Amino acid sequence: MWRGAVFAFLVYVVFFVPLGERSAFGHLMRVVKTDEAQELGREVSVATQRIAQQIGNQVREANQPPAVDAGASQVPEAVQEQFQEIVGHAYAREEHVEATERAQVEP
């Protein structure tokens, strides 16, 4: 009830209480109709569209799938063979772990 009374009072002040020749709403409407305010409105609209476009581009870039090889295709073959001795057993272990997980999931 108090909120309604406060709201009604604010509406009365904004629309009916004169501040000089006009009410607060009348002054606001005259300011909005000026050329400067119209230009500001157009500039804000253009800036908003530009920002929305940039955000859309960033969202599209973030949702793109990652590169598959992650640079592995750029490593010379001689270097790959040297590392095969070091990490080769890890790949075999990975296949074994995945096979075990599949066996546990399947009935």
PyMOL CGO cylinders between C-alpha atoms (Angstrom):
from pymol import cmd
from pymol.cgo import CYLINDER

trace = [
    CYLINDER, 0.00, 0.00, 0.00, 2.84, 2.39, 0.88, 0.3, 1, 1, 1, 1, 1, 1,
    CYLINDER, 2.84, 2.39, 0.88, 4.57, 1.63, -2.40, 0.3, 1, 1, 1, 1, 1, 1,
    CYLINDER, 4.57, 1.63, -2.40, 1.43, 2.52, -4.30, 0.3, 1, 1, 1, 1, 1, 1,
    CYLINDER, 1.43, 2.52, -4.30, 1.07, 5.78, -2.41, 0.3, 1, 1, 1, 1, 1, 1,
    CYLINDER, 1.07, 5.78, -2.41, 4.72, 6.72, -3.03, 0.3, 1, 1, 1, 1, 1, 1,
    CYLINDER, 4.72, 6.72, -3.03, 4.39, 5.80, -6.71, 0.3, 1, 1, 1, 1, 1, 1,
    CYLINDER, 4.39, 5.80, -6.71, 1.23, 7.89, -7.08, 0.3, 1, 1, 1, 1, 1, 1,
    CYLINDER, 1.23, 7.89, -7.08, 2.95, 10.84, -5.40, 0.3, 1, 1, 1, 1, 1, 1,
    CYLINDER, 2.95, 10.84, -5.40, 5.96, 10.57, -7.76, 0.3, 1, 1, 1, 1, 1, 1,
    CYLINDER, 5.96, 10.57, -7.76, 3.68, 10.41, -10.80, 0.3, 1, 1, 1, 1, 1, 1,
    CYLINDER, 3.68, 10.41, -10.80, 1.83, 13.49, -9.59, 0.3, 1, 1, 1, 1, 1, 1,
    CYLINDER, 1.83, 13.49, -9.59, 5.09, 15.40, -9.05, 0.3, 1, 1, 1, 1, 1, 1,
    CYLINDER, 5.09, 15.40, -9.05, 6.58, 14.43, -12.43, 0.3, 1, 1, 1, 1, 1, 1,
    CYLINDER, 6.58, 14.43, -12.43, 3.48, 15.16, -14.50, 0.3, 1, 1, 1, 1, 1, 1,
    CYLINDER, 3.48, 15.16, -14.50, 1.53, 17.89, -12.68, 0.3, 1, 1, 1, 1, 1, 1,
    CYLINDER, 1.53, 17.89, -12.68, 3.79, 19.99, -10.43, 0.3, 1, 1, 1, 1, 1, 1,
    CYLINDER, 3.79, 19.99, -10.43, 5.08, 22.95, -12.46, 0.3, 1, 1, 1, 1, 1, 1,
    CYLINDER, 5.08, 22.95, -12.46, 8.80, 23.72, -12.44, 0.3, 1, 1, 1, 1, 1, 1,
    CYLINDER, 8.80, 23.72, -12.44, 8.74, 27.17, -13.93, 0.3, 1, 1, 1, 1, 1, 1,
    CYLINDER, 8.74, 27.17, -13.93, 6.48, 27.09, -17.00, 0.3, 1, 1, 1, 1, 1, 1,
    CYLINDER, 6.48, 27.09, -17.00, 6.29, 23.32, -17.39, 0.3, 1, 1, 1, 1, 1, 1,
    CYLINDER, 6.29, 23.32, -17.39, 6.27, 20.12, -15.35, 0.3, 1, 1, 1, 1, 1, 1,
    CYLINDER, 6.27, 20.12, -15.35, 9.35, 17.88, -15.08, 0.3, 1, 1, 1, 1, 1, 1,
    CYLINDER, 9.35, 17.88, -15.08, 7.93, 15.71, -17.86, 0.3, 1, 1, 1, 1, 1, 1,
    CYLINDER, 7.93, 15.71, -17.86, 7.41, 18.75, -20.09, 0.3, 1, 1, 1, 1, 1, 1,
    CYLINDER, 7.41, 18.75, -20.09, 11.00, 19.85, -19.59, 0.3, 1, 1, 1, 1, 1, 1,
    CYLINDER, 11.00, 19.85, -19.59, 12.25, 16.35, -20.31, 0.3, 1, 1, 1, 1, 1, 1,
    CYLINDER, 12.25, 16.35, -20.31, 10.26, 16.16, -23.56, 0.3, 1, 1, 1, 1, 1, 1,
    CYLINDER, 10.26, 16.16, -23.56, 11.68, 19.51, -24.74, 0.3, 1, 1, 1, 1, 1, 1,
    CYLINDER, 11.68, 19.51, -24.74, 15.21, 18.31, -24.01, 0.3, 1, 1, 1, 1, 1, 1,
    CYLINDER, 15.21, 18.31, -24.01, 14.63, 15.03, -25.86, 0.3, 1, 1, 1, 1, 1, 1,
    CYLINDER, 14.63, 15.03, -25.86, 13.43, 16.90, -28.95, 0.3, 1, 1, 1, 1, 1, 1,
    CYLINDER, 13.43, 16.90, -28.95, 16.65, 18.94, -29.31, 0.3, 1, 1, 1, 1, 1, 1,
    CYLINDER, 16.65, 18.94, -29.31, 19.05, 18.19, -32.16, 0.3, 1, 1, 1, 1, 1, 1,
    CYLINDER, 19.05, 18.19, -32.16, 21.84, 17.32, -29.75, 0.3, 1, 1, 1, 1, 1, 1,
    CYLINDER, 21.84, 17.32, -29.75, 19.70, 14.73, -27.97, 0.3, 1, 1, 1, 1, 1, 1,
    CYLINDER, 19.70, 14.73, -27.97, 18.63, 13.23, -31.30, 0.3, 1, 1, 1, 1, 1, 1,
    CYLINDER, 18.63, 13.23, -31.30, 22.28, 12.99, -32.41, 0.3, 1, 1, 1, 1, 1, 1,
    CYLINDER, 22.28, 12.99, -32.41, 23.24, 11.38, -29.12, 0.3, 1, 1, 1, 1, 1, 1,
    CYLINDER, 23.24, 11.38, -29.12, 20.47, 8.83, -29.56, 0.3, 1, 1, 1, 1, 1, 1,
    CYLINDER, 20.47, 8.83, -29.56, 21.74, 7.91, -33.04, 0.3, 1, 1, 1, 1, 1, 1,
    CYLINDER, 21.74, 7.91, -33.04, 25.33, 7.62, -31.78, 0.3, 1, 1, 1, 1, 1, 1,
    CYLINDER, 25.33, 7.62, -31.78, 24.27, 5.40, -28.90, 0.3, 1, 1, 1, 1, 1, 1,
    CYLINDER, 24.27, 5.40, -28.90, 22.33, 3.20, -31.33, 0.3, 1, 1, 1, 1, 1, 1,
    CYLINDER, 22.33, 3.20, -31.33, 25.33, 2.81, -33.64, 0.3, 1, 1, 1, 1, 1, 1,
    CYLINDER, 25.33, 2.81, -33.64, 27.66, 2.07, -30.72, 0.3, 1, 1, 1, 1, 1, 1,
    CYLINDER, 27.66, 2.07, -30.72, 25.23, -0.52, -29.34, 0.3, 1, 1, 1, 1, 1, 1,
    CYLINDER, 25.23, -0.52, -29.34, 25.03, -2.27, -32.71, 0.3, 1, 1, 1, 1, 1, 1,
    CYLINDER, 25.03, -2.27, -32.71, 28.83, -2.30, -33.01, 0.3, 1, 1, 1, 1, 1, 1,
    CYLINDER, 28.83, -2.30, -33.01, 29.26, -3.75, -29.52, 0.3, 1, 1, 1, 1, 1, 1,
    CYLINDER, 29.26, -3.75, -29.52, 26.61, -6.40, -30.19, 0.3, 1, 1, 1, 1, 1, 1,
    CYLINDER, 26.61, -6.40, -30.19, 28.42, -7.37, -33.40, 0.3, 1, 1, 1, 1, 1, 1,
    CYLINDER, 28.42, -7.37, -33.40, 31.76, -7.67, -31.57, 0.3, 1, 1, 1, 1, 1, 1,
    CYLINDER, 31.76, -7.67, -31.57, 30.19, -9.81, -28.84, 0.3, 1, 1, 1, 1, 1, 1,
    CYLINDER, 30.19, -9.81, -28.84, 28.58, -12.03, -31.48, 0.3, 1, 1, 1, 1, 1, 1,
    CYLINDER, 28.58, -12.03, -31.48, 31.95, -12.48, -33.22, 0.3, 1, 1, 1, 1, 1, 1,
    CYLINDER, 31.95, -12.48, -33.22, 33.63, -13.36, -29.93, 0.3, 1, 1, 1, 1, 1, 1,
    CYLINDER, 33.63, -13.36, -29.93, 30.94, -15.92, -29.12, 0.3, 1, 1, 1, 1, 1, 1,
    CYLINDER, 30.94, -15.92, -29.12, 31.29, -17.52, -32.57, 0.3, 1, 1, 1, 1, 1, 1,
    CYLINDER, 31.29, -17.52, -32.57, 35.08, -17.69, -32.19, 0.3, 1, 1, 1, 1, 1, 1,
    CYLINDER, 35.08, -17.69, -32.19, 34.80, -19.21, -28.72, 0.3, 1, 1, 1, 1, 1, 1,
    CYLINDER, 34.80, -19.21, -28.72, 32.40, -21.90, -29.96, 0.3, 1, 1, 1, 1, 1, 1,
    CYLINDER, 32.40, -21.90, -29.96, 34.56, -23.01, -32.89, 0.3, 1, 1, 1, 1, 1, 1,
    CYLINDER, 34.56, -23.01, -32.89, 35.97, -26.53, -32.51, 0.3, 1, 1, 1, 1, 1, 1,
    CYLINDER, 35.97, -26.53, -32.51, 39.68, -26.67, -31.62, 0.3, 1, 1, 1, 1, 1, 1,
    CYLINDER, 39.68, -26.67, -31.62, 42.32, -27.65, -34.14, 0.3, 1, 1, 1, 1, 1, 1,
    CYLINDER, 42.32, -27.65, -34.14, 42.64, -31.43, -34.34, 0.3, 1, 1, 1, 1, 1, 1,
    CYLINDER, 42.64, -31.43, -34.34, 46.39, -31.89, -34.45, 0.3, 1, 1, 1, 1, 1, 1,
    CYLINDER, 46.39, -31.89, -34.45, 47.30, -29.05, -32.05, 0.3, 1, 1, 1, 1, 1, 1,
    CYLINDER, 47.30, -29.05, -32.05, 50.59, -28.54, -33.90, 0.3, 1, 1, 1, 1, 1, 1,
    CYLINDER, 50.59, -28.54, -33.90, 51.59, -32.22, -34.02, 0.3, 1, 1, 1, 1, 1, 1,
    CYLINDER, 51.59, -32.22, -34.02, 51.80, -32.12, -37.81, 0.3, 1, 1, 1, 1, 1, 1,
    CYLINDER, 51.80, -32.12, -37.81, 54.55, -29.50, -37.59, 0.3, 1, 1, 1, 1, 1, 1,
    CYLINDER, 54.55, -29.50, -37.59, 56.93, -31.73, -35.58, 0.3, 1, 1, 1, 1, 1, 1,
    CYLINDER, 56.93, -31.73, -35.58, 59.61, -33.31, -37.79, 0.3, 1, 1, 1, 1, 1, 1,
    CYLINDER, 59.61, -33.31, -37.79, 59.38, -37.07, -38.17, 0.3, 1, 1, 1, 1, 1, 1,
    CYLINDER, 59.38, -37.07, -38.17, 62.88, -37.63, -36.75, 0.3, 1, 1, 1, 1, 1, 1,
    CYLINDER, 62.88, -37.63, -36.75, 61.84, -35.91, -33.52, 0.3, 1, 1, 1, 1, 1, 1,
    CYLINDER, 61.84, -35.91, -33.52, 58.61, -37.91, -33.37, 0.3, 1, 1, 1, 1, 1, 1,
    CYLINDER, 58.61, -37.91, -33.37, 60.58, -41.16, -33.58, 0.3, 1, 1, 1, 1, 1, 1,
    CYLINDER, 60.58, -41.16, -33.58, 62.84, -40.07, -30.69, 0.3, 1, 1, 1, 1, 1, 1,
    CYLINDER, 62.84, -40.07, -30.69, 59.84, -39.34, -28.51, 0.3, 1, 1, 1, 1, 1, 1,
    CYLINDER, 59.84, -39.34, -28.51, 58.11, -42.57, -29.49, 0.3, 1, 1, 1, 1, 1, 1,
    CYLINDER, 58.11, -42.57, -29.49, 60.50, -44.50, -27.22, 0.3, 1, 1, 1, 1, 1, 1,
    CYLINDER, 60.50, -44.50, -27.22, 59.62, -42.23, -24.30, 0.3, 1, 1, 1, 1, 1, 1,
    CYLINDER, 59.62, -42.23, -24.30, 55.84, -41.93, -24.67, 0.3, 1, 1, 1, 1, 1, 1,
    CYLINDER, 55.84, -41.93, -24.67, 55.01, -45.01, -26.73, 0.3, 1, 1, 1, 1, 1, 1,
    CYLINDER, 55.01, -45.01, -26.73, 54.08, -47.09, -23.70, 0.3, 1, 1, 1, 1, 1, 1,
    CYLINDER, 54.08, -47.09, -23.70, 51.72, -44.31, -22.52, 0.3, 1, 1, 1, 1, 1, 1,
    CYLINDER, 51.72, -44.31, -22.52, 49.66, -44.64, -25.71, 0.3, 1, 1, 1, 1, 1, 1,
    CYLINDER, 49.66, -44.64, -25.71, 49.38, -48.40, -25.17, 0.3, 1, 1, 1, 1, 1, 1,
    CYLINDER, 49.38, -48.40, -25.17, 48.30, -47.80, -21.58, 0.3, 1, 1, 1, 1, 1, 1,
    CYLINDER, 48.30, -47.80, -21.58, 45.67, -45.30, -22.76, 0.3, 1, 1, 1, 1, 1, 1,
    CYLINDER, 45.67, -45.30, -22.76, 44.15, -47.86, -25.12, 0.3, 1, 1, 1, 1, 1, 1,
    CYLINDER, 44.15, -47.86, -25.12, 44.08, -50.43, -22.29, 0.3, 1, 1, 1, 1, 1, 1,
    CYLINDER, 44.08, -50.43, -22.29, 42.38, -47.98, -19.91, 0.3, 1, 1, 1, 1, 1, 1,
    CYLINDER, 42.38, -47.98, -19.91, 39.76, -47.05, -22.50, 0.3, 1, 1, 1, 1, 1, 1,
    CYLINDER, 39.76, -47.05, -22.50, 39.04, -50.73, -23.24, 0.3, 1, 1, 1, 1, 1, 1,
    CYLINDER, 39.04, -50.73, -23.24, 38.64, -51.40, -19.52, 0.3, 1, 1, 1, 1, 1, 1,
    CYLINDER, 38.64, -51.40, -19.52, 36.27, -48.45, -19.11, 0.3, 1, 1, 1, 1, 1, 1,
    CYLINDER, 36.27, -48.45, -19.11, 34.15, -49.65, -22.02, 0.3, 1, 1, 1, 1, 1, 1,
    CYLINDER, 34.15, -49.65, -22.02, 34.01, -53.14, -20.54, 0.3, 1, 1, 1, 1, 1, 1,
    CYLINDER, 34.01, -53.14, -20.54, 32.84, -51.75, -17.20, 0.3, 1, 1, 1, 1, 1, 1,
    CYLINDER, 32.84, -51.75, -17.20, 30.14, -49.60, -18.79, 0.3, 1, 1, 1, 1, 1, 1,
    CYLINDER, 30.14, -49.60, -18.79, 28.76, -52.33, -21.06, 0.3, 1, 1, 1, 1, 1, 1,
    CYLINDER, 28.76, -52.33, -21.06, 26.75, -55.08, -19.32, 0.3, 1, 1, 1, 1, 1, 1,
]
cmd.load_cgo(trace, "trace")
